[in-house]
Amino acid sequence: MSRLRGALLVEALVSFFLMFCVSLAVFGLQAQARKAKTKARAGFAATVFAREVLEDARVIPYDELSNGSEIFRKTLTHTGPKSNGVIRLEAQREVKDGPVTDLKKISITVRWASGQVNLEALIGRD
């Protein structure tokens, strides 16, 4: 009878250890998923900001669109049930002459703390 009680104790300890290891793995995956979600959110916000900067450039008449570089900044805050955060974006719009006459190349680079997004477009005379 005492040997059986010892075997049950060992089984309980082994099952507890296995559950502990599985729990650690699940919590690790959860942390990685949260980081990936934050990175994806920042990348999406940066892409939207880059498109806004590009659309602002498209509104400018071609003759008034001068070559050069400009910096735009935007701060986004997001709140959620478990996290709050701030994403600071900096966009650089660079305008150059395009590969052919009456065409300009616009390059937009949006940077934030953990990455960057690039967007390019060509704008022609109407």
Secondary structure, DSSP 8 states (H G I E B T S, - for coil): -HHHHHHHHHHHHHHHHHHHHHHHHHHHHHHHHHHHHHHHHHHHHHHHHHHHHHHHHHHS-GGG--SEEEEEEEEEEEE-SS-EEEEEEEEEEEEEE-SSTTEEEEEEEEEETTEEEEEEEEEE--
